[in-house]
């Protein structure tokens, strides 16, 4: 198996298994139950997609399974590289996690994150719109390829009465406040080290993981309840 964005794996002799970022079960129990050795490759979602497509083009048998992010799974499905699964385990999966040729193992939740030493209580954003506030000039980092975040926020704003022109203006102001980085894990490293004050968006599991390790980061205000709409994505 191959994943980018979360870990897991199964492997048949001569084939590869790949692992990504989140917390799927370790392969030990599977190996004991089946006698099949598990080999794991871990990479970001873009790397996993590229590697899988390249192996397909070369007609080389690669991973038995892939676990990665929504956009990359859609690309693999569009390229007809995924086989339909209709086992009984699907009965335990909610409708939002079921797709024609793949099944979601988790939900990534989009939310701003900030360094608590640099963004004091009361300074954190209370809405997506507030990221456009000039007070955040030079203090925000954007992930360069976050088209899915862009899409979700745009749909939210449209559904709540904003015009396309208003949304374009908000976007321009947010970009003017920001610098860019590649990769959510890299962004979190910048945030924990204080190289950036705030991230326009990161996955809450990445922020929580860093907080658990003692980093001065959070996605929640002091009250423990955010007013920023969070967007879950398979």
N, C-alpha and C positions, 0 to 999 in steps of 0.2 A: 504493500500500500504506500501511497505517496500523499503527503499533505503539506499545505502551506497556509498557515493561519491557525493550525491546531494539530495535535499529535495523535497518531494511531498507526497500526500496521499489521499486515499479514503477508506472508511470503511463501512461495513455493520454490523448491530448488531451481536455481538458474534464473529466478525472477527477482525483482526488486520490490521493496516496500518503502514507503516514504512517510516521513513524519514532519509536522509543522509545529505550531506554537501553543495551542491551548492544552487543556487537561483531559484527554481521552484516556481510557484505561491502559495500563502497561501491557505489553504483549505476553508476559510470563504465563498467565493462565491459559491463553490460547495455545501457546507452544506445548504446555504440559498436556492439554486435552487432545491435541491433534498430532503431536510429534513433528509439526512443521516449524522450521526455523524462521524467525522473523528478522528481516533486515530493514532498517529504517533510514530514509533520507529526509532531512529536515531543511526546509528552505522557505523563503517568503512566497506569497501566493503567485507573484509574477514569475518567479523562477520555476515553481512547480508546473505552472501552465506551459511555459516555454519548453521545459524538458519533456513533458508528456507529448506535446505536439511534435517535437523533433523526433522522438522515438517512433511515433506513429508514421511520420513521413519517411523514416528510414526502414519501416516495416520491422522494427525490433520490438520484441516482447519486453515491456517494462514493468510498471507496477500492476499488481493485482487489483489494487483499489487506490482511490485518491480522496483525500480529505482536505479541502481548502475553502476559500471564500466564495461567496455567491457569484460574483461576476466571472470568476475563473471557471466555476462549475457550469455556468451557462455556456461559456465558450466551448468547453469540452463536450457538452451535450449537443451544441450546434454543429460541432465537427463529427458527431456520431461516434464518439469514442467511449460512450458509457452504455452499459447494458441495463435493461430494466430489471428491477428487483421487486418481487411481490410476496416475500416471505411473511410469516406470521408476526415478526417483530414490528412490521409497519403498523400493526394495530395499536401500538403504544405511542406512535408519533402523531402529534397534532396536525390538523389539516394544513396549517401554514408552513409546516416543514416537509410536506410531500410534493415532489415534482415528478415529471414524467419519467426521467431516467436517473434521478438521484434523490437523496434524502438528507435533510439538514440534521446535523448532529448537535447544533448549538445556535444561539442567537448572539450576534455581535451588536452591542448597543452603542450608538454614537452619542457623545456628550463632550462639551468643553472640559478641559482639565487645566489646573494651574499649580504653580509652585507656591506653597503657603508662606514661604519666607519673603516672596516678592509681590504676591497679591494678598493684601491683608483682608481680614473679614470686613465685608461690606463693599469691597472693590470688585468682587467676582461678578461675572455677567449673570443677569437674571432672565435673559432671553437671547435667542439667536440674533435678533436685531441689534442688541447692545454691542455685539462684536464690531459694529461700524462706528462706535463712539470714538471720537478723537482722543479720549483719555487713554486708549489702548495703542496709540501710535507707536510702532516699533516694538511692541510687547507681545505680539501674537505670532505663532507659527502655523502655517497651513501645510497639509500634506499634498504634494504636487499632483497626485493621481486620484484624489478623492471624488471621483465623479458620482459615486453612489450617495455620498453625503450631500453633494450639490443637488442631486435629483430629489432627495428626500426633503431637504429644507425648502427647495423651490416649490414642491407640491404642497408642503405645509403652508407656505405663505400664500399661494394661490387660493387654497381652500379657505383661508382666513381673510380673504378680501383684498389682498394686495394685487396691484396691476403688474404687468411685466416690466413697465418702465420703473416702478418703485423698487422692484426686485433687482433690476439691473443697477440701480443707484446704490442699493445696500451692498451688493456684491463689490462694486467698485470701491466703496469706502472700506469694506473689510479687507480687500486686497491691499489697499493703500496703507492699512495699519500693520500689514503682515510681511514676514519673510517666509520662504518655503523650505521644506525638507522632504526627503524621500524615505518613506517607510515609517510606520507607526511606532515600531520599537526604537528606531533611531530618534524619533521625535521625543519619546519618553526619556531617553538618555540625556538629551539636551535639557529637558524640563527638570529632571532630578538634579542635574549638575548646576542649574541656575543659568544656563546659556540662553534660555528663553523664559519669559514670565508665564506664558499661557499658550495652550494649544486650542485652536478654533474647534477641533474635534479630535478625540482619540477614542479607542474602544474602552469601555469602562473596565473590562477585565484586565487590560494592560495597566491602567491607572491603579486599580485595586491591588494587583500583584506587586507593584512598586511600593505602594503604601504599606503593604504587609511586610516588606523587606526594610521598612524604616525610612523610606524616602519622603521628603517634605512635599508631597503632591496629593491632590484630591480632585474629585469632580462634584463634591457636595459642599454647600455652604455650612456655616457653623450650626444652623438649625437642623441639619441632617436631611433636609427636604429641598430638592431642586425645583425651580419654576421653569427651567429650560426644557421644552418638550424633547424627550429622548426617542430615538428611532431605532427599533430592533431590526436587524437584518440577518437572514439565514446565512 
